[in-house]
Amino acid sequence: MIDRWRLKLTNKWVAFAGVAGAGLLPCPDCGIPLAAHIWPVAGAVWLFRRWQRRGEAQLDLLLTGDLLDRAAGPDGGDD
């Protein structure tokens, strides 16, 4: 049962609907929809997470290439 709730809570569509729904509420201070306050922050978080994942992928590729070079041996070929 806990796994089912965890799946529902981490579903991207549920998160999007929650942010969109909260974005329709008016801001208590200025009266404009909260989306004007939420989307710039959400966009910055998304960009940071994407940049972070991309850096990890490049590091993995560098390590994989290094391991392949070591496996090839000192002469550079694997005859």
Secondary structure, 3 states (H helix, E strand, C coil): CHHHHHHHHHCHHHHHHHHHHHHCCECCCCCCECHHHHHHHHHHHHHHHHHHHHHHHHHHHHHHHHHHHHHHCCCCCCC
